[in-house]
Amino acid sequence: MSNELGLSLMLGPPLVIVALAVAFRVLGPGRSRSAAAVTVPADVSPARLEIATSVAAGVREGKAVPNDSTLVEVMALKDQRKPAHAVKVLRQRAGLGLGDAKRLVDRLP
């Protein structure tokens, strides 16, 4: 009986620690979130989109402007108070640098 008790006292705490670490890794705050959680509104006013296109043209200074669907998604992310995600979308889809993307997000209506 004492061998079993000793063995359980030796292996029990490390097994609990490993189980807690795995549970934290799987269910904890560091887990990745799906991109489907972001909702993009389909009804952006044409005036707001026109202003966004004008602002993008001003920031880009003669270079290619991101397309309308990208601008709509970026404005939706900005409305949801997720400017870092908006910058990431601009960098991925429009090929902008970090400074240009941040400046554009900051100036969008």
Backbone as a printed PyTorch tensor [residue, N CA C, xyz], in Angstrom:
tensor([[[  0.8090,  -1.1870,   0.0000],
         [  0.0000,   0.0000,   0.0000],
         [  0.8590,   1.2600,   0.0000]],

        [[  1.9550,   1.2560,   0.6910],
         [  2.7880,   2.4420,   0.7570],
         [  3.4670,   2.7240,  -0.5890]],

        [[  3.7600,   1.6640,  -1.3580],
         [  4.3390,   1.8650,  -2.6890],
         [  3.3490,   2.5800,  -3.6030]],

        [[  2.0790,   2.2050,  -3.5260],
         [  1.0560,   2.8480,  -4.3440],
         [  0.8700,   4.3060,  -3.9450]],

        [[  0.8940,   4.5520,  -2.6370],
         [  0.7540,   5.9210,  -2.1500],
         [  1.9390,   6.7740,  -2.5840]],

        [[  3.1170,   6.2160,  -2.4670],
         [  4.3160,   6.9400,  -2.8710],
         [  4.3150,   7.2370,  -4.3650]],

        [[  3.8920,   6.2560,  -5.1380],
         [  3.8340,   6.4270,  -6.5850],
         [  2.8000,   7.4770,  -6.9750]],

        [[  1.6490,   7.4540,  -6.3310],
         [  0.6280,   8.4550,  -6.6510],
         [  1.0510,   9.8510,  -6.2100]],

        [[  1.7810,   9.9470,  -5.1080],
         [  2.2810,  11.2540,  -4.6650],
         [  3.3910,  11.7690,  -5.5790]],

        [[  4.1350,  10.8540,  -6.1890],
         [  5.2050,  11.2640,  -7.1080],
         [  4.6570,  11.6590,  -8.4830]],

        [[  3.7000,  10.9110,  -8.9930],
         [  3.2170,  11.1480, -10.3490],
         [  1.9770,  12.0240, -10.4160]],

        [[  1.2480,  12.1460,  -9.3520],
         [  0.0010,  12.8970,  -9.3550],
         [  0.1650,  14.3740,  -9.6900]],

        [[  0.9750,  15.1130,  -8.9240],
         [  1.1100,  16.5570,  -9.1970],
         [  1.6420,  16.8810, -10.5930]],

        [[  2.6660,  16.1870, -11.1070],
         [  3.0970,  16.5030, -12.4850],
         [  2.0130,  16.2290, -13.5250]],

        [[  1.2310,  15.1690, -13.3270],
         [  0.1580,  14.8800, -14.2800],
         [ -0.9190,  15.9600, -14.2350]],

        [[ -1.2250,  16.4650, -13.0610],
         [ -2.2040,  17.5510, -12.9360],
         [ -1.6770,  18.8070, -13.6160]],

        [[ -0.4060,  19.1120, -13.4310],
         [  0.1990,  20.2950, -14.0560],
         [  0.1700,  20.1740, -15.5730]],

        [[  0.5030,  19.0170, -16.1030],
         [  0.4780,  18.8100, -17.5530],
         [ -0.9460,  18.9420, -18.0800]],

        [[ -1.9160,  18.3720, -17.3710],
         [ -3.3100,  18.4660, -17.8050],
         [ -3.7890,  19.9160, -17.8030]],

        [[ -3.4130,  20.6780, -16.7860],
         [ -3.7980,  22.0970, -16.7310],
         [ -3.1190,  22.9050, -17.8420]],

        [[ -1.8670,  22.5990, -18.1270],
         [ -1.1580,  23.3170, -19.1930],
         [ -1.7950,  23.0480, -20.5540]],

        [[ -2.1600,  21.7960, -20.8040],
         [ -2.8100,  21.4570, -22.0700],
         [ -4.1810,  22.1270, -22.1680]],

        [[ -4.9350,  22.1030, -21.0770],
         [ -6.2500,  22.7510, -21.0910],
         [ -6.1270,  24.2460, -21.3130]],

        [[ -5.1400,  24.8820, -20.6970],
         [ -4.9470,  26.3190, -20.8880],
         [ -4.5470,  26.6250, -22.3210]],

        [[ -3.6930,  25.7750, -22.8790],
         [ -3.2420,  25.9950, -24.2590],
         [ -4.3970,  25.8600, -25.2430]],

        [[ -5.2870,  24.9120, -25.0000],
         [ -6.4020,  24.6670, -25.9110],
         [ -7.5340,  25.6610, -25.6970]],

        [[ -7.8460,  25.9470, -24.4480],
         [ -9.0140,  26.7710, -24.1410],
         [ -8.6660,  28.1800, -23.6700]],

        [[ -7.4000,  28.4830, -23.5040],
         [ -6.9830,  29.7500, -22.9200],
         [ -7.0820,  30.9240, -23.8650]],

        [[ -6.6450,  32.0920, -23.4030],
         [ -6.7830,  33.3200, -24.1820],
         [ -5.8970,  33.3850, -25.4170]],

        [[ -4.9150,  32.5310, -25.5420],
         [ -4.0220,  32.5840, -26.6900],
         [ -4.5330,  31.8460, -27.9040]],

        [[ -5.7120,  31.2630, -27.8260],
         [ -6.2060,  30.4840, -28.9600],
         [ -6.5630,  31.4040, -30.1200]],

        [[ -6.4820,  30.8770, -31.2990],
         [ -6.7790,  31.6840, -32.4780],
         [ -8.2790,  31.7640, -32.6940]],

        [[ -8.7120,  32.8980, -33.1980],
         [-10.1310,  33.0940, -33.4910],
         [-10.3210,  33.0010, -34.9930]],

        [[-11.4730,  32.5270, -35.3690],
         [-11.7390,  32.3860, -36.7910],
         [-12.0300,  33.7530, -37.4130]],

        [[-11.7480,  33.8740, -38.6890],
         [-11.9980,  35.1310, -39.3980],
         [-13.4800,  35.3450, -39.6410]],

        [[-14.2930,  34.3120, -39.4500],
         [-15.7240,  34.4370, -39.6810],
         [-16.4120,  35.2690, -38.6080]],

        [[-15.7110,  35.5570, -37.5110],
         [-16.3100,  36.3380, -36.4300],
         [-16.4930,  37.8040, -36.8230]],

        [[-15.7770,  38.2500, -37.8350],
         [-15.8930,  39.6270, -38.2940],
         [-17.0640,  39.7260, -39.2540]],

        [[-17.9800,  40.6210, -38.9570],
         [-19.1330,  40.7960, -39.8370],
         [-18.9400,  42.0590, -40.6650]],

        [[-19.1540,  41.9350, -41.9430],
         [-19.0000,  43.0600, -42.8500],
         [-20.3780,  43.4890, -43.3090]],

        [[-20.7420,  44.7360, -43.0380],
         [-22.0550,  45.1800, -43.4830],
         [-22.0970,  45.3370, -44.9960]],

        [[-23.1970,  44.9230, -45.5870],
         [-23.3360,  44.9980, -47.0400],
         [-23.8110,  46.3730, -47.4840]],

        [[-24.3820,  47.1340, -46.5690],
         [-24.9610,  48.4160, -46.9490],
         [-24.1250,  49.5910, -46.4110]],

        [[-23.1020,  49.9270, -47.1610],
         [-22.3160,  51.1170, -46.8700],
         [-22.7970,  52.1900, -47.8270]],

        [[-23.0130,  53.3590, -47.3090],
         [-23.5620,  54.4090, -48.1640],
         [-22.5700,  54.7470, -49.2820]],

        [[-23.0850,  55.0250, -50.4670],
         [-22.2030,  55.3680, -51.5880],
         [-21.3710,  56.6210, -51.3100]],

        [[-21.9450,  57.5640, -50.5640],
         [-21.1970,  58.7830, -50.2430],
         [-19.9940,  58.4720, -49.3680]],

        [[-20.1910,  57.6020, -48.3750],
         [-19.0810,  57.2400, -47.4850],
         [-18.0040,  56.4720, -48.2470]],

        [[-18.4240,  55.5880, -49.1660],
         [-17.4670,  54.8450, -49.9740],
         [-16.6970,  55.7790, -50.9060]],

        [[-17.3830,  56.7780, -51.4500],
         [-16.7190,  57.7470, -52.3210],
         [-15.6930,  58.5590, -51.5410]],

        [[-16.0400,  58.9530, -50.3270],
         [-15.0870,  59.6920, -49.4820],
         [-13.8920,  58.8070, -49.1490]],

        [[-14.1460,  57.5330, -48.8360],
         [-13.0550,  56.6040, -48.5170],
         [-12.1260,  56.4210, -49.7130]],

        [[-12.7080,  56.3320, -50.9100],
         [-11.8880,  56.2020, -52.1190],
         [-11.0540,  57.4510, -52.3370]],

        [[-11.6410,  58.6160, -52.0880],
         [-10.9200,  59.8710, -52.2270],
         [ -9.7790,  59.9650, -51.2120]],

        [[-10.0540,  59.5740, -49.9910],
         [ -9.0150,  59.5970, -48.9520],
         [ -7.8930,  58.6310, -49.3250]],

        [[ -8.2450,  57.4360, -49.8110],
         [ -7.2420,  56.4540, -50.2030],
         [ -6.3910,  56.9810, -51.3530]],

        [[ -7.0170,  57.6730, -52.2950],
         [ -6.2570,  58.2480, -53.4130],
         [ -5.3090,  59.3330, -52.9090]],

        [[ -5.7460,  60.0960, -51.9210],
         [ -4.8840,  61.1300, -51.3520],
         [ -3.7140,  60.5580, -50.5920]],

        [[ -3.9380,  59.4840, -49.8650],
         [ -2.8600,  58.8570, -49.0950],
         [ -1.8860,  58.1510, -50.0260]],

        [[ -2.3960,  57.5280, -51.0650],
         [ -1.5570,  56.7650, -51.9880],
         [ -0.8070,  57.6490, -52.9770]],

        [[ -1.2630,  58.8710, -53.2250],
         [ -0.5890,  59.8500, -54.0860],
         [ -0.2020,  59.2830, -55.4530]],

        [[ -1.1840,  58.9670, -56.2510],
         [ -0.9320,  58.5400, -57.6180],
         [ -0.7210,  57.0510, -57.7800]],

        [[ -0.6830,  56.3040, -56.7080],
         [ -0.5130,  54.8520, -56.7950],
         [ -1.8850,  54.1950, -56.8040]],

        [[ -1.9140,  52.8910, -56.9790],
         [ -3.1770,  52.1520, -57.0480],
         [ -3.9360,  52.2530, -55.7320]],

        [[ -5.2390,  52.4620, -55.8440],
         [ -6.1170,  52.5850, -54.6790],
         [ -6.7490,  51.2160, -54.4120]],

        [[ -6.9080,  50.8220, -53.1360],
         [ -7.5830,  49.5480, -52.8470],
         [ -8.9940,  49.5260, -53.4270]],

        [[ -9.4620,  48.3430, -53.8070],
         [-10.7870,  48.2300, -54.4170],
         [-11.8890,  48.4910, -53.3900]],

        [[-13.1080,  48.6260, -53.8810],
         [-14.2350,  49.0020, -53.0240],
         [-14.5240,  47.9610, -51.9480]],

        [[-14.4390,  46.6810, -52.2880],
         [-14.7520,  45.6540, -51.2840],
         [-13.7420,  45.6740, -50.1380]],

        [[-12.4880,  45.9410, -50.4580],
         [-11.4800,  46.0450, -49.4080],
         [-11.7460,  47.2580, -48.5290]],

        [[-12.0810,  48.3840, -49.1460],
         [-12.3740,  49.5800, -48.3640],
         [-13.6010,  49.3940, -47.4800]],

        [[-14.6180,  48.6980, -47.9980],
         [-15.8230,  48.4470, -47.1920],
         [-15.4690,  47.5920, -45.9840]],

        [[-14.6490,  46.5570, -46.1900],
         [-14.2630,  45.6910, -45.0760],
         [-13.4100,  46.4520, -44.0620]],

        [[-12.5120,  47.2920, -44.5420],
         [-11.6640,  48.0730, -43.6420],
         [-12.5050,  49.0530, -42.8270]],

        [[-13.4840,  49.6950, -43.4660],
         [-14.3480,  50.6190, -42.7290],
         [-15.1880,  49.8740, -41.6960]],

        [[-15.6290,  48.6550, -42.0430],
         [-16.4030,  47.8580, -41.0830],
         [-15.5430,  47.4810, -39.8870]],

        [[-14.3030,  47.1050, -40.1300],
         [-13.4060,  46.7800, -39.0260],
         [-13.1220,  48.0040, -38.1640]],

        [[-12.9840,  49.1450, -38.8020],
         [-12.7630,  50.3720, -38.0340],
         [-13.9990,  50.7020, -37.1980]],

        [[-15.1910,  50.4920, -37.7530],
         [-16.4290,  50.7260, -37.0030],
         [-16.5430,  49.7870, -35.8090]],

        [[-16.0000,  48.5780, -35.9440],
         [-16.0350,  47.6070, -34.8550],
         [-14.8840,  47.8190, -33.8730]],

        [[-14.1550,  48.9020, -34.0460],
         [-13.0090,  49.2670, -33.1930],
         [-11.9200,  48.2050, -33.2200]],

        [[-11.5950,  47.7780, -34.4440],
         [-10.5220,  46.8180, -34.6640],
         [ -9.5540,  47.3830, -35.7010]],

        [[ -8.8860,  48.4950, -35.3760],
         [ -8.0180,  49.1170, -36.3800],
         [ -6.8060,  48.2600, -36.7500]],

        [[ -6.3220,  47.4550, -35.8340],
         [ -5.1790,  46.6000, -36.1670],
         [ -5.5630,  45.5740, -37.2290]],

        [[ -6.7730,  45.0320, -37.1270],
         [ -7.2390,  44.0900, -38.1430],
         [ -7.4340,  44.7930, -39.4820]],

        [[ -7.9030,  46.0360, -39.4330],
         [ -8.0870,  46.8020, -40.6640],
         [ -6.7460,  47.0420, -41.3540]],

        [[ -5.7330,  47.3770, -40.5810],
         [ -4.3950,  47.5800, -41.1440],
         [ -3.8870,  46.2830, -41.7550]],

        [[ -4.1300,  45.1800, -41.0800],
         [ -3.6850,  43.8780, -41.5900],
         [ -4.3630,  43.5470, -42.9190]],

        [[ -5.6730,  43.8170, -43.0110],
         [ -6.3910,  43.5590, -44.2560],
         [ -5.8210,  44.4110, -45.3840]],

        [[ -5.5640,  45.6760, -45.1170],
         [ -4.9900,  46.5480, -46.1500],
         [ -3.6170,  46.0690, -46.5800]],

        [[ -2.8050,  45.6570, -45.6340],
         [ -1.4650,  45.1910, -45.9870],
         [ -1.5140,  43.9250, -46.8230]],

        [[ -2.4560,  43.0150, -46.5040],
         [ -2.5380,  41.7560, -47.2410],
         [ -3.1420,  41.9400, -48.6220]],

        [[ -4.2210,  42.6920, -48.7050],
         [ -4.9650,  42.7760, -49.9700],
         [ -4.4570,  43.8560, -50.9070]],

        [[ -3.9910,  44.9690, -50.3640],
         [ -3.5800,  46.0740, -51.2240],
         [ -2.0660,  46.1930, -51.3380]],

        [[ -1.3520,  45.4100, -50.5310],
         [  0.1020,  45.4530, -50.6040],
         [  0.7030,  46.7410, -50.0640]],

        [[  0.0190,  47.3930, -49.1490],
         [  0.5210,  48.6310, -48.5660],
         [  1.5440,  48.3270, -47.4830]],

        [[  2.4150,  49.2870, -47.2480],
         [  3.3380,  49.1880, -46.1240],
         [  2.6060,  49.4960, -44.8280]],

        [[  3.2720,  49.2570, -43.7270],
         [  2.6490,  49.4550, -42.4260],
         [  2.2660,  50.9100, -42.2040]],

        [[  3.1440,  51.8260, -42.5260],
         [  2.8670,  53.2480, -42.3270],
         [  1.7160,  53.7450, -43.1780]],

        [[  1.7230,  53.3730, -44.4630],
         [  0.6450,  53.7960, -45.3600],
         [ -0.7000,  53.1960, -44.9390]],

        [[ -0.6870,  51.9310, -44.5520],
         [ -1.9390,  51.2830, -44.1480],
         [ -2.4980,  51.9160, -42.8790]],

        [[ -1.6430,  52.2010, -41.9120],
         [ -2.1050,  52.8160, -40.6670],
         [ -2.6200,  54.2250, -40.9260]],

        [[ -1.9140,  54.9790, -41.7420],
         [ -2.3450,  56.3390, -42.0770],
         [ -3.7050,  56.3270, -42.7710]],

        [[ -3.9050,  55.3770, -43.6730],
         [ -5.1820,  55.2780, -44.3790],
         [ -6.3140,  54.9010, -43.4330]],

        [[ -6.0810,  53.9530, -42.5540],
         [ -7.1060,  53.5400, -41.5870],
         [ -7.4570,  54.7130, -40.6750]],

        [[ -6.4600,  55.4580, -40.2350],
         [ -6.7020,  56.5920, -39.3480],
         [ -7.5330,  57.6830, -40.0310]],

        [[ -7.3750,  57.8320, -41.3240],
         [ -8.0650,  58.9140, -42.0390],
         [ -9.3960,  58.5220, -42.6530]],

        [[ -9.7180,  57.2410, -42.6700],
         [-10.9950,  56.8150, -43.2540],
         [-12.1770,  57.3040, -42.4190]],

        [[-13.3160,  57.5930, -43.0860],
         [-14.4920,  58.0510, -42.3290],
         [-15.1540,  56.9160, -41.5820]]])
